[in-house]
Amino acid sequence: MAKILVVDDEEVIRRLYNNVLSKVGHEVLVAEDAEKAKSILSKKEFDVAVVDRILPGQGDGVDILRFIQARHPLCQIIMLSGFPTFSSASEAIRCRAFDYLTKPVKPTKLCEVINAALKEKILQKEQTLNAEKNKKSYEEMKSKQEMLQHDMRSLLIGIIGFTNLLVNRTSLDDNQLGYCKQIQQCSIQLENMVNAYLNISHLEQTHFQLNKTEFDFLDLARQSRKTLHFLADEKNVDISMIYNKKMLSIENVLSFKGDRMYLQNAMDNLLKNAIEASPLDRRVKIKIKNTNSHVWVTVQNWGAIPARLRPTFFEKYTTSGKRKGMGIGTYMANLVVKAHDGEITFESSEDKGTEVLIKLPLSSGEGVNRNHTLSQKPSEYNLQASS
């Protein structure tokens, strides 16, 4: 049934356990000390090891436990001791022993614990195989997505490029010029949609890993306002930015470690939503504050979220009255914030408008406020808001 190693310096114990376990169908090998046990373990794999805590010669039961964990991590270890102490039990548990038993151990009890250990090994093996399978599937899907993204972008670049040539370098009548501009707008919108869906598919994966780097968090707000100022100008909406209850200035810097690309995308989407939902001639506010442990971000506008949409505000495809909206902006922002172990909520009413609130944890050494600009200019990001 299973391969079991028994390590004990008492010959009577080795014989007893060998007889008991062999009778129920297990293959049993025995060793009297750590040196012999390690020699056997170097040549053969075991499902369970029953190891005495105190052994003669160099090395003890914990040394064997560590040896097994390094070479055969799925092997379950049952530690035995005739003189148990709290410290020795704690050490065995820290080294991931399956169980810690006090001698003398009745054969029925030993068989019971070994059966439980075998079930645990099967579970761990299934979890390991599932993790490897999921990782492989994710890598394959990621590779296909990257190929798709590259191919589609290449085609879109060609469409946009040739359309630009028609608009800028050929003689077109008004109708032809109008058609070409429509092609330009549709191509740009399609490119944004492709990027948005690919980004979401990455974030939705269990094994997705953020690409965390250190950057100025306040620059997210600056970059979003720069990117979306044209949309605000169309509605005569002013975008104000406040940091720690004061107007944000160019000297303010807030160090943060996270995935800059995805956080920028989240900020763009939330600001775009706020501008589109804002009444004409009103103000949209981005408020940022921090302590030593967290950063809080609030994006506020004077428009109210329709009551029917509030229960599903952060769900995919939730949108209202947006001719070009896909309904994934807040959904993506939610994924991004949660991927950073943060929280995102909202409050909305007819009287106070809507506030989207984000809370993000700061790692040790972040959150440093400095009254000078960064030595390196912030990178420009081409991600477009997609909601």
C-alpha positions as YAML, in Angstrom:
chain: A
units: angstrom
residues:
- id: 1
  name: MET
  ca: [0.00, 0.00, 0.00]
- id: 2
  name: ALA
  ca: [2.61, 2.54, 1.09]
- id: 3
  name: LYS
  ca: [6.36, 2.80, 1.59]
- id: 4
  name: ILE
  ca: [7.23, 3.57, 5.20]
- id: 5
  name: LEU
  ca: [10.57, 4.29, 6.88]
- id: 6
  name: VAL
  ca: [10.88, 3.64, 10.63]
- id: 7
  name: VAL
  ca: [13.81, 5.31, 12.40]
- id: 8
  name: ASP
  ca: [14.33, 4.33, 16.05]
- id: 9
  name: ASP
  ca: [17.37, 3.34, 18.11]
- id: 10
  name: GLU
  ca: [15.43, 0.64, 20.03]
- id: 11
  name: GLU
  ca: [15.46, -2.64, 18.13]
- id: 12
  name: VAL
  ca: [12.29, -3.89, 19.82]
- id: 13
  name: ILE
  ca: [10.41, -0.82, 18.57]
- id: 14
  name: ARG
  ca: [11.74, -1.25, 15.02]
- id: 15
  name: ARG
  ca: [10.67, -4.90, 14.96]
- id: 16
  name: LEU
  ca: [7.24, -4.16, 16.43]
- id: 17
  name: TYR
  ca: [6.41, -1.41, 13.96]
- id: 18
  name: ASN
  ca: [7.84, -3.42, 11.06]
- id: 19
  name: ASN
  ca: [5.63, -6.42, 11.90]
- id: 20
  name: VAL
  ca: [2.49, -4.34, 12.51]
- id: 21
  name: LEU
  ca: [2.81, -2.24, 9.37]
- id: 22
  name: SER
  ca: [3.89, -5.12, 7.12]
- id: 23
  name: LYS
  ca: [0.83, -7.15, 8.16]
- id: 24
  name: VAL
  ca: [-1.50, -4.44, 6.81]
- id: 25
  name: GLY
  ca: [0.32, -4.40, 3.47]
- id: 26
  name: HIS
  ca: [2.88, -1.61, 3.82]
- id: 27
  name: GLU
  ca: [6.48, -1.89, 2.59]
- id: 28
  name: VAL
  ca: [8.69, -1.07, 5.58]
- id: 29
  name: LEU
  ca: [12.38, -0.25, 5.90]
- id: 30
  name: VAL
  ca: [14.08, 0.52, 9.23]
- id: 31
  name: ALA
  ca: [17.08, 2.51, 10.41]
- id: 32
  name: GLU
  ca: [18.67, 2.83, 13.87]
- id: 33
  name: ASP
  ca: [20.19, 6.31, 13.54]
- id: 34
  name: ALA
  ca: [20.23, 9.49, 11.41]
- id: 35
  name: GLU
  ca: [23.22, 8.46, 9.29]
- id: 36
  name: LYS
  ca: [21.59, 5.18, 8.25]
- id: 37
  name: ALA
  ca: [18.24, 6.90, 7.65]
- id: 38
  name: LYS
  ca: [19.78, 9.54, 5.37]
- id: 39
  name: SER
  ca: [21.61, 6.83, 3.41]
- id: 40
  name: ILE
  ca: [18.32, 5.02, 2.78]
- id: 41
  name: LEU
  ca: [16.48, 8.26, 1.93]
- id: 42
  name: SER
  ca: [19.16, 9.16, -0.62]
- id: 43
  name: LYS
  ca: [18.31, 6.03, -2.61]
- id: 44
  name: LYS
  ca: [14.59, 5.58, -2.09]
- id: 45
  name: GLU
  ca: [11.40, 7.64, -1.74]
- id: 46
  name: PHE
  ca: [8.87, 7.06, 1.04]
- id: 47
  name: ASP
  ca: [5.26, 8.01, 1.65]
- id: 48
  name: VAL
  ca: [5.62, 8.24, 5.43]
- id: 49
  name: ALA
  ca: [8.58, 8.37, 7.83]
- id: 50
  name: VAL
  ca: [8.15, 7.48, 11.52]
- id: 51
  name: VAL
  ca: [11.12, 9.11, 13.26]
- id: 52
  name: ASP
  ca: [12.27, 9.05, 16.88]
- id: 53
  name: ARG
  ca: [13.16, 12.53, 18.20]
- id: 54
  name: ILE
  ca: [16.34, 11.45, 20.09]
- id: 55
  name: LEU
  ca: [18.85, 9.23, 18.26]
- id: 56
  name: PRO
  ca: [22.44, 8.11, 18.94]
- id: 57
  name: GLY
  ca: [25.40, 9.47, 17.01]
- id: 58
  name: GLN
  ca: [25.43, 12.63, 14.93]
- id: 59
  name: GLY
  ca: [22.05, 14.05, 14.01]
- id: 60
  name: ASP
  ca: [18.62, 13.61, 15.56]
- id: 61
  name: GLY
  ca: [15.02, 13.31, 14.41]
- id: 62
  name: VAL
  ca: [14.75, 16.97, 13.44]
- id: 63
  name: ASP
  ca: [17.84, 16.62, 11.22]
- id: 64
  name: ILE
  ca: [16.12, 13.74, 9.42]
- id: 65
  name: LEU
  ca: [12.91, 15.77, 9.15]
- id: 66
  name: ARG
  ca: [14.78, 18.62, 7.46]
- id: 67
  name: PHE
  ca: [16.60, 16.16, 5.17]
- id: 68
  name: ILE
  ca: [13.27, 14.68, 4.07]
- id: 69
  name: GLN
  ca: [11.65, 18.07, 3.54]
- id: 70
  name: ALA
  ca: [14.52, 19.13, 1.30]
- id: 71
  name: ARG
  ca: [14.54, 15.98, -0.85]
- id: 72
  name: HIS
  ca: [11.04, 14.49, -0.59]
- id: 73
  name: PRO
  ca: [8.63, 17.32, 0.32]
- id: 74
  name: LEU
  ca: [5.52, 15.14, -0.09]
- id: 75
  name: CYS
  ca: [6.75, 12.53, 2.41]
- id: 76
  name: GLN
  ca: [4.74, 12.85, 5.65]
- id: 77
  name: ILE
  ca: [6.77, 12.73, 8.88]
- id: 78
  name: ILE
  ca: [5.48, 11.43, 12.21]
- id: 79
  name: MET
  ca: [7.79, 12.41, 15.05]
- id: 80
  name: LEU
  ca: [8.04, 10.22, 18.18]
- id: 81
  name: SER
  ca: [9.48, 11.17, 21.57]
- id: 82
  name: GLY
  ca: [9.78, 9.43, 24.92]
- id: 83
  name: PHE
  ca: [10.61, 12.75, 26.58]
- id: 84
  name: PRO
  ca: [8.38, 15.36, 24.91]
- id: 85
  name: THR
  ca: [8.83, 19.04, 25.64]
- id: 86
  name: PHE
  ca: [7.00, 22.08, 24.39]
- id: 87
  name: SER
  ca: [10.09, 23.37, 22.58]
- id: 88
  name: SER
  ca: [10.76, 20.06, 20.81]
- id: 89
  name: ALA
  ca: [7.11, 19.76, 19.74]
- id: 90
  name: SER
  ca: [7.13, 23.35, 18.49]
- id: 91
  name: GLU
  ca: [10.32, 22.73, 16.54]
- id: 92
  name: ALA
  ca: [8.83, 19.64, 14.89]
- id: 93
  name: ILE
  ca: [5.67, 21.52, 13.90]
- id: 94
  name: ARG
  ca: [7.74, 24.43, 12.55]
- id: 95
  name: CYS
  ca: [9.60, 21.90, 10.39]
- id: 96
  name: ARG
  ca: [6.19, 20.74, 9.08]
- id: 97
  name: ALA
  ca: [5.97, 17.34, 10.79]
- id: 98
  name: PHE
  ca: [2.55, 15.79, 10.19]
- id: 99
  name: ASP
  ca: [2.16, 14.72, 13.83]
- id: 100
  name: TYR
  ca: [4.09, 14.52, 17.10]
- id: 101
  name: LEU
  ca: [3.39, 11.46, 19.28]
- id: 102
  name: THR
  ca: [4.51, 10.53, 22.77]
- id: 103
  name: LYS
  ca: [6.03, 7.09, 23.37]
- id: 104
  name: PRO
  ca: [4.92, 4.45, 23.94]
- id: 105
  name: VAL
  ca: [2.63, 4.55, 20.90]
- id: 106
  name: LYS
  ca: [0.10, 1.76, 20.57]
- id: 107
  name: PRO
  ca: [0.17, -0.02, 17.18]
- id: 108
  name: THR
  ca: [-3.49, 0.84, 16.56]
- id: 109
  name: LYS
  ca: [-2.78, 4.51, 17.19]
- id: 110
  name: LEU
  ca: [0.25, 4.44, 14.90]
- id: 111
  name: CYS
  ca: [-1.76, 2.84, 12.09]
- id: 112
  name: GLU
  ca: [-4.49, 5.44, 12.53]
- id: 113
  name: VAL
  ca: [-2.04, 8.35, 12.25]
- id: 114
  name: ILE
  ca: [-0.25, 6.77, 9.28]
- id: 115
  name: ASN
  ca: [-3.57, 6.40, 7.42]
- id: 116
  name: ALA
  ca: [-4.31, 10.07, 8.07]
- id: 117
  name: ALA
  ca: [-0.81, 11.00, 6.87]
- id: 118
  name: LEU
  ca: [-1.31, 9.03, 3.65]
- id: 119
  name: LYS
  ca: [-4.56, 10.90, 2.97]
- id: 120
  name: GLU
  ca: [-2.72, 14.17, 3.55]
- id: 121
  name: LYS
  ca: [-0.02, 13.16, 1.06]
- id: 122
  name: ILE
  ca: [-2.63, 12.36, -1.60]
- id: 123
  name: LEU
  ca: [-4.26, 15.75, -1.01]
- id: 124
  name: GLN
  ca: [-0.93, 17.58, -1.23]
- id: 125
  name: LYS
  ca: [-0.01, 15.71, -4.40]
- id: 126
  name: GLU
  ca: [-3.33, 16.65, -6.02]
- id: 127
  name: GLN
  ca: [-2.85, 20.27, -5.00]
- id: 128
  name: THR
  ca: [0.67, 20.28, -6.45]
- id: 129
  name: LEU
  ca: [-0.49, 18.72, -9.72]
- id: 130
  name: ASN
  ca: [-3.42, 21.16, -9.98]
- id: 131
  name: ALA
  ca: [-1.11, 24.10, -9.30]
- id: 132
  name: GLU
  ca: [1.31, 22.94, -12.00]
- id: 133
  name: LYS
  ca: [-1.57, 22.31, -14.41]
- id: 134
  name: ASN
  ca: [-3.10, 25.72, -13.74]
- id: 135
  name: LYS
  ca: [0.27, 27.41, -14.11]
- id: 136
  name: LYS
  ca: [0.89, 25.64, -17.42]
- id: 137
  name: SER
  ca: [-2.60, 26.55, -18.66]
- id: 138
  name: TYR
  ca: [-2.06, 30.15, -17.63]
- id: 139
  name: GLU
  ca: [1.30, 30.34, -19.39]
- id: 140
  name: GLU
  ca: [-0.19, 28.83, -22.56]
- id: 141
  name: MET
  ca: [-3.14, 31.22, -22.45]
- id: 142
  name: LYS
  ca: [-0.83, 34.16, -21.76]
- id: 143
  name: SER
  ca: [1.32, 33.21, -24.76]
- id: 144
  name: LYS
  ca: [-1.73, 32.96, -27.02]
- id: 145
  name: GLN
  ca: [-3.04, 36.29, -25.75]
- id: 146
  name: GLU
  ca: [0.27, 37.98, -26.39]
- id: 147
  name: MET
  ca: [0.30, 36.59, -29.94]
- id: 148
  name: LEU
  ca: [-3.30, 37.72, -30.47]
- id: 149
  name: GLN
  ca: [-2.53, 41.13, -29.03]
- id: 150
  name: HIS
  ca: [0.51, 41.54, -31.29]
- id: 151
  name: ASP
  ca: [-1.31, 40.40, -34.43]
- id: 152
  name: MET
  ca: [-4.39, 42.56, -33.80]
- id: 153
  name: ARG
  ca: [-2.32, 45.60, -32.94]
- id: 154
  name: SER
  ca: [-0.28, 45.14, -36.11]
- id: 155
  name: LEU
  ca: [-3.45, 45.11, -38.21]
- id: 156
  name: LEU
  ca: [-4.92, 48.08, -36.33]
- id: 157
  name: ILE
  ca: [-1.70, 50.06, -36.76]
- id: 158
  name: GLY
  ca: [-1.92, 49.39, -40.49]
- id: 159
  name: ILE
  ca: [-5.56, 50.50, -40.64]
- id: 160
  name: ILE
  ca: [-4.90, 53.65, -38.64]
- id: 161
  name: GLY
  ca: [-1.71, 54.43, -40.54]
- id: 162
  name: PHE
  ca: [-3.24, 54.12, -44.02]
- id: 163
  name: THR
  ca: [-6.28, 56.11, -42.90]
- id: 164
  name: ASN
  ca: [-3.99, 58.87, -41.66]
- id: 165
  name: LEU
  ca: [-2.31, 58.92, -45.07]
- id: 166
  name: LEU
  ca: [-5.69, 59.29, -46.77]
- id: 167
  name: VAL
  ca: [-6.70, 62.12, -44.44]
- id: 168
  name: ASN
  ca: [-3.42, 64.03, -44.48]
- id: 169
  name: ARG
  ca: [-1.92, 63.38, -47.92]
- id: 170
  name: THR
  ca: [-4.72, 62.92, -50.40]
- id: 171
  name: SER
  ca: [-7.46, 65.13, -51.77]
- id: 172
  name: LEU
  ca: [-10.77, 64.00, -50.31]
- id: 173
  name: ASP
  ca: [-14.19, 65.49, -50.58]
- id: 174
  name: ASP
  ca: [-16.20, 66.13, -47.44]
- id: 175
  name: ASN
  ca: [-17.96, 62.77, -47.49]
- id: 176
  name: GLN
  ca: [-14.72, 60.83, -48.01]
- id: 177
  name: LEU
  ca: [-13.00, 62.80, -45.25]
- id: 178
  name: GLY
  ca: [-15.91, 62.05, -42.92]
- id: 179
  name: TYR
  ca: [-15.72, 58.33, -43.69]
- id: 180
  name: CYS
  ca: [-11.98, 58.24, -43.04]
- id: 181
  name: LYS
  ca: [-12.35, 60.01, -39.70]
- id: 182
  name: GLN
  ca: [-15.00, 57.49, -38.71]
- id: 183
  name: ILE
  ca: [-12.57, 54.69, -39.56]
- id: 184
  name: GLN
  ca: [-9.93, 56.40, -37.41]
- id: 185
  name: GLN
  ca: [-12.26, 56.66, -34.43]
- id: 186
  name: CYS
  ca: [-13.50, 53.08, -34.75]
- id: 187
  name: SER
  ca: [-9.93, 51.75, -35.02]
- id: 188
  name: ILE
  ca: [-8.80, 53.62, -31.92]
- id: 189
  name: GLN
  ca: [-11.86, 52.45, -29.98]
- id: 190
  name: LEU
  ca: [-11.27, 48.86, -31.12]
- id: 191
  name: GLU
  ca: [-7.63, 49.02, -29.99]
- id: 192
  name: ASN
  ca: [-8.74, 50.29, -26.58]
- id: 193
  name: MET
  ca: [-11.27, 47.46, -26.30]
- id: 194
  name: VAL
  ca: [-8.68, 44.81, -27.20]
- id: 195
  name: ASN
  ca: [-6.23, 46.18, -24.62]
- id: 196
  name: ALA
  ca: [-8.93, 46.37, -21.94]
- id: 197
  name: TYR
  ca: [-10.17, 42.81, -22.43]
- id: 198
  name: LEU
  ca: [-6.64, 41.39, -22.50]
- id: 199
  name: ASN
  ca: [-5.73, 43.25, -19.32]
- id: 200
  name: ILE
  ca: [-8.86, 41.97, -17.59]
- id: 201
  name: SER
  ca: [-8.21, 38.38, -18.67]
- id: 202
  name: HIS
  ca: [-4.74, 38.63, -17.10]
- id: 203
  name: LEU
  ca: [-6.08, 40.05, -13.83]
- id: 204
  name: GLU
  ca: [-8.74, 37.36, -13.57]
- id: 205
  name: GLN
  ca: [-6.16, 34.56, -13.56]
- id: 206
  name: THR
  ca: [-5.32, 32.91, -10.22]
- id: 207
  name: HIS
  ca: [-1.59, 32.82, -10.99]
- id: 208
  name: PHE
  ca: [-1.34, 36.39, -12.30]
- id: 209
  name: GLN
  ca: [1.68, 38.20, -10.87]
- id: 210
  name: LEU
  ca: [1.86, 41.98, -10.58]
- id: 211
  name: ASN
  ca: [4.97, 43.72, -11.88]
- id: 212
  name: LYS
  ca: [5.68, 45.86, -8.84]
- id: 213
  name: THR
  ca: [8.09, 48.78, -9.01]
- id: 214
  name: GLU
  ca: [8.55, 51.90, -6.91]
- id: 215
  name: PHE
  ca: [7.07, 55.11, -8.31]
- id: 216
  name: ASP
  ca: [5.45, 58.40, -7.35]
- id: 217
  name: PHE
  ca: [1.82, 57.55, -6.56]
- id: 218
  name: LEU
  ca: [0.74, 61.17, -6.92]
- id: 219
  name: ASP
  ca: [1.85, 61.07, -10.54]
- id: 220
  name: LEU
  ca: [-1.05, 58.70, -11.26]
- id: 221
  name: ALA
  ca: [-3.48, 61.55, -10.62]
- id: 222
  name: ARG
  ca: [-1.37, 64.03, -12.59]
- id: 223
  name: GLN
  ca: [-1.14, 61.66, -15.56]
- id: 224
  name: SER
  ca: [-4.88, 60.88, -15.51]
- id: 225
  name: ARG
  ca: [-5.79, 64.57, -15.53]
- id: 226
  name: LYS
  ca: [-3.39, 65.16, -18.41]
- id: 227
  name: THR
  ca: [-4.81, 62.20, -20.37]
- id: 228
  name: LEU
  ca: [-8.47, 63.11, -19.84]
- id: 229
  name: HIS
  ca: [-8.41, 66.90, -19.88]
- id: 230
  name: PHE
  ca: [-9.99, 66.95, -23.36]
- id: 231
  name: LEU
  ca: [-13.01, 65.05, -22.05]
- id: 232
  name: ALA
  ca: [-13.34, 67.41, -19.08]
- id: 233
  name: ASP
  ca: [-13.03, 70.44, -21.37]
- id: 234
  name: GLU
  ca: [-15.97, 69.21, -23.47]
- id: 235
  name: LYS
  ca: [-18.21, 69.41, -20.40]
- id: 236
  name: ASN
  ca: [-16.46, 72.42, -18.85]
- id: 237
  name: VAL
  ca: [-15.58, 70.24, -15.86]
- id: 238
  name: ASP
  ca: [-12.67, 71.30, -13.68]
- id: 239
  name: ILE
  ca: [-10.46, 68.53, -12.23]
- id: 240
  name: SER
  ca: [-8.97, 69.47, -8.87]
- id: 241
  name: MET
  ca: [-6.40, 67.38, -7.04]
- id: 242
  name: ILE
  ca: [-5.91, 67.49, -3.28]
- id: 243
  name: TYR
  ca: [-3.16, 65.80, -1.28]
- id: 244
  name: ASN
  ca: [-3.36, 65.61, 2.51]
- id: 245
  name: LYS
  ca: [-6.03, 68.36, 2.54]
- id: 246
  name: LYS
  ca: [-3.96, 70.77, 0.43]
- id: 247
  name: MET
  ca: [-3.91, 71.45, -3.29]
- id: 248
  name: LEU
  ca: [-1.50, 69.04, -4.96]
- id: 249
  name: SER
  ca: [1.71, 70.74, -6.03]
- id: 250
  name: ILE
  ca: [4.50, 69.61, -8.30]
- id: 251
  name: GLU
  ca: [6.84, 69.35, -5.29]
- id: 252
  name: ASN
  ca: [4.70, 66.68, -3.59]
- id: 253
  name: VAL
  ca: [5.96, 63.10, -3.99]
- id: 254
  name: LEU
  ca: [4.50, 59.93, -2.45]
- id: 255
  name: SER
  ca: [6.62, 56.80, -2.80]
- id: 256
  name: PHE
  ca: [4.62, 53.64, -3.53]
- id: 257
  name: LYS
  ca: [5.43, 50.11, -4.70]
- id: 258
  name: GLY
  ca: [2.92, 48.51, -7.07]
- id: 259
  name: ASP
  ca: [2.10, 47.72, -10.67]
- id: 260
  name: ARG
  ca: [2.24, 51.19, -12.22]
- id: 261
  name: MET
  ca: [0.57, 50.22, -15.50]
- id: 262
  name: TYR
  ca: [-2.51, 48.63, -13.93]
- id: 263
  name: LEU
  ca: [-2.89, 51.29, -11.24]
- id: 264
  name: GLN
  ca: [-2.68, 53.98, -13.89]
- id: 265
  name: ASN
  ca: [-5.36, 52.21, -15.88]
- id: 266
  name: ALA
  ca: [-7.58, 51.99, -12.80]
- id: 267
  name: MET
  ca: [-7.15, 55.70, -12.06]
- id: 268
  name: ASP
  ca: [-7.88, 56.60, -15.69]
- id: 269
  name: ASN
  ca: [-11.07, 54.56, -15.66]
- id: 270
  name: LEU
  ca: [-12.35, 56.01, -12.39]
- id: 271
  name: LEU
  ca: [-11.61, 59.58, -13.47]
- id: 272
  name: LYS
  ca: [-13.21, 59.00, -16.88]
- id: 273
  name: ASN
  ca: [-16.34, 57.64, -15.19]
- id: 274
  name: ALA
  ca: [-16.44, 60.65, -12.87]
- id: 275
  name: ILE
  ca: [-16.15, 63.14, -15.74]
- id: 276
  name: GLU
  ca: [-18.80, 61.40, -17.83]
- id: 277
  name: ALA
  ca: [-21.19, 61.20, -14.87]
- id: 278
  name: SER
  ca: [-20.59, 64.78, -13.75]
- id: 279
  name: PRO
  ca: [-23.16, 67.47, -14.59]
- id: 280
  name: LEU
  ca: [-21.95, 70.26, -16.87]
- id: 281
  name: ASP
  ca: [-19.85, 73.04, -15.34]
- id: 282
  name: ARG
  ca: [-19.18, 71.16, -12.09]
- id: 283
  name: ARG
  ca: [-15.99, 70.06, -10.41]
- id: 284
  name: VAL
  ca: [-14.47, 66.58, -10.16]
- id: 285
  name: LYS
  ca: [-12.10, 66.00, -7.26]
- id: 286
  name: ILE
  ca: [-9.27, 63.55, -6.76]
- id: 287
  name: LYS
  ca: [-8.31, 63.46, -3.09]
- id: 288
  name: ILE
  ca: [-5.26, 61.53, -1.86]
- id: 289
  name: LYS
  ca: [-4.03, 61.13, 1.69]
- id: 290
  name: ASN
  ca: [-1.64, 58.76, 3.40]
- id: 291
  name: THR
  ca: [-0.39, 57.50, 6.74]
- id: 292
  name: ASN
  ca: [2.60, 55.26, 7.40]
- id: 293
  name: SER
  ca: [0.50, 52.19, 6.60]
- id: 294
  name: HIS
  ca: [-2.02, 53.12, 3.87]
- id: 295
  name: VAL
  ca: [-2.90, 55.38, 0.97]
- id: 296
  name: TRP
  ca: [-6.50, 56.56, 0.54]
- id: 297
  name: VAL
  ca: [-7.80, 57.80, -2.80]
- id: 298
  name: THR
  ca: [-11.19, 59.38, -3.38]
- id: 299
  name: VAL
  ca: [-12.59, 60.26, -6.82]
- id: 300
  name: GLN
  ca: [-15.67, 62.46, -6.41]
- id: 301
  name: ASN
  ca: [-18.21, 63.95, -8.80]
- id: 302
  name: TRP
  ca: [-21.67, 65.51, -8.42]
- id: 303
  name: GLY
  ca: [-23.54, 62.90, -10.47]
- id: 304
  name: ALA
  ca: [-25.45, 60.10, -8.74]
- id: 305
  name: ILE
  ca: [-25.23, 56.46, -9.78]
- id: 306
  name: PRO
  ca: [-28.71, 55.20, -10.79]
- id: 307
  name: ALA
  ca: [-30.19, 53.18, -7.92]
- id: 308
  name: ARG
  ca: [-30.65, 50.10, -10.11]
- id: 309
  name: LEU
  ca: [-26.90, 49.97, -10.88]
- id: 310
  name: ARG
  ca: [-25.58, 50.40, -7.35]
- id: 311
  name: PRO
  ca: [-25.79, 46.71, -6.33]
- id: 312
  name: THR
  ca: [-23.69, 45.72, -9.38]
- id: 313
  name: PHE
  ca: [-21.46, 48.79, -9.64]
- id: 314
  name: PHE
  ca: [-18.19, 46.82, -9.58]
- id: 315
  name: GLU
  ca: [-19.43, 43.96, -11.75]
- id: 316
  name: LYS
  ca: [-18.51, 43.42, -15.38]
- id: 317
  name: TYR
  ca: [-20.59, 45.19, -18.08]
- id: 318
  name: THR
  ca: [-22.33, 47.55, -15.65]
- id: 319
  name: THR
  ca: [-22.97, 50.79, -17.54]
- id: 320
  name: SER
  ca: [-25.70, 53.33, -18.14]
- id: 321
  name: GLY
  ca: [-26.24, 55.86, -20.89]
- id: 322
  name: LYS
  ca: [-22.73, 55.68, -22.35]
- id: 323
  name: ARG
  ca: [-22.74, 55.35, -26.10]
- id: 324
  name: LYS
  ca: [-19.12, 54.13, -26.20]
- id: 325
  name: GLY
  ca: [-18.87, 52.57, -22.74]
- id: 326
  name: MET
  ca: [-18.16, 48.87, -22.32]
- id: 327
  name: GLY
  ca: [-19.07, 48.66, -18.65]
- id: 328
  name: ILE
  ca: [-15.71, 47.24, -17.53]
- id: 329
  name: GLY
  ca: [-13.94, 50.30, -16.12]
- id: 330
  name: THR
  ca: [-15.02, 49.93, -12.49]
- id: 331
  name: TYR
  ca: [-14.76, 46.14, -12.78]
- id: 332
  name: MET
  ca: [-11.12, 46.45, -13.87]
- id: 333
  name: ALA
  ca: [-10.39, 49.01, -11.15]
- id: 334
  name: ASN
  ca: [-11.82, 46.59, -8.59]
- id: 335
  name: LEU
  ca: [-9.56, 43.78, -9.87]
- id: 336
  name: VAL
  ca: [-6.49, 46.04, -9.79]
- id: 337
  name: VAL
  ca: [-7.13, 47.27, -6.25]
- id: 338
  name: LYS
  ca: [-7.78, 43.77, -4.91]
- id: 339
  name: ALA
  ca: [-4.65, 42.47, -6.66]
- id: 340
  name: HIS
  ca: [-2.75, 45.03, -4.54]
- id: 341
  name: ASP
  ca: [-4.48, 43.73, -1.36]
- id: 342
  name: GLY
  ca: [-6.53, 46.91, -1.22]
- id: 343
  name: GLU
  ca: [-10.19, 47.78, -0.78]
- id: 344
  name: ILE
  ca: [-12.54, 49.74, -3.05]
- id: 345
  name: THR
  ca: [-16.02, 51.00, -2.13]
- id: 346
  name: PHE
  ca: [-18.37, 53.78, -3.20]
- id: 347
  name: GLU
  ca: [-21.02, 56.11, -1.81]
- id: 348
  name: SER
  ca: [-23.67, 57.72, -3.99]
- id: 349
  name: SER
  ca: [-26.72, 59.89, -3.43]
- id: 350
  name: GLU
  ca: [-28.67, 62.58, -5.24]
- id: 351
  name: ASP
  ca: [-27.57, 65.21, -2.70]
- id: 352
  name: LYS
  ca: [-23.85, 64.43, -2.42]
- id: 353
  name: GLY
  ca: [-23.08, 62.86, -5.78]
- id: 354
  name: THR
  ca: [-20.71, 59.90, -5.99]
- id: 355
  name: GLU
  ca: [-17.43, 59.08, -4.25]
- id: 356
  name: VAL
  ca: [-15.31, 56.06, -5.12]
- id: 357
  name: LEU
  ca: [-12.94, 55.28, -2.26]
- id: 358
  name: ILE
  ca: [-9.76, 53.21, -2.51]
- id: 359
  name: LYS
  ca: [-7.57, 52.01, 0.36]
- id: 360
  name: LEU
  ca: [-4.15, 50.58, -0.52]
- id: 361
  name: PRO
  ca: [-1.55, 49.22, 1.91]
- id: 362
  name: LEU
  ca: [1.94, 50.68, 2.00]
- id: 363
  name: SER
  ca: [4.96, 48.44, 2.36]
- id: 364
  name: SER
  ca: [7.76, 49.22, 4.77]
- id: 365
  name: GLY
  ca: [9.75, 52.22, 3.58]
- id: 366
  name: GLU
  ca: [7.01, 53.59, 1.36]
- id: 367
  name: GLY
  ca: [4.80, 56.60, 1.92]
- id: 368
  name: VAL
  ca: [7.72, 59.00, 2.12]
- id: 369
  name: ASN
  ca: [6.64, 62.58, 1.53]
- id: 370
  name: ARG
  ca: [9.35, 64.67, -0.06]
- id: 371
  name: ASN
  ca: [9.22, 68.32, -1.06]
- id: 372
  name: HIS
  ca: [11.17, 67.86, -4.26]
- id: 373
  name: THR
  ca: [10.56, 66.24, -7.59]
- id: 374
  name: LEU
  ca: [11.76, 62.80, -8.56]
- id: 375
  name: SER
  ca: [15.14, 62.66, -10.21]
- id: 376
  name: GLN
  ca: [13.68, 60.54, -13.01]
- id: 377
  name: LYS
  ca: [10.81, 61.87, -15.06]
- id: 378
  name: PRO
  ca: [7.65, 59.75, -14.83]
- id: 379
  name: SER
  ca: [7.00, 57.45, -17.76]
- id: 380
  name: GLU
  ca: [4.19, 58.22, -20.16]
- id: 381
  name: TYR
  ca: [1.49, 55.58, -20.32]
- id: 382
  name: ASN
  ca: [-0.66, 54.99, -23.39]
- id: 383
  name: LEU
  ca: [-3.40, 52.98, -21.70]
- id: 384
  name: GLN
  ca: [-6.78, 54.53, -22.38]
- id: 385
  name: ALA
  ca: [-9.71, 54.54, -19.97]
- id: 386
  name: SER
  ca: [-12.08, 51.81, -21.07]
- id: 387
  name: SER
  ca: [-15.32, 52.22, -19.17]
...
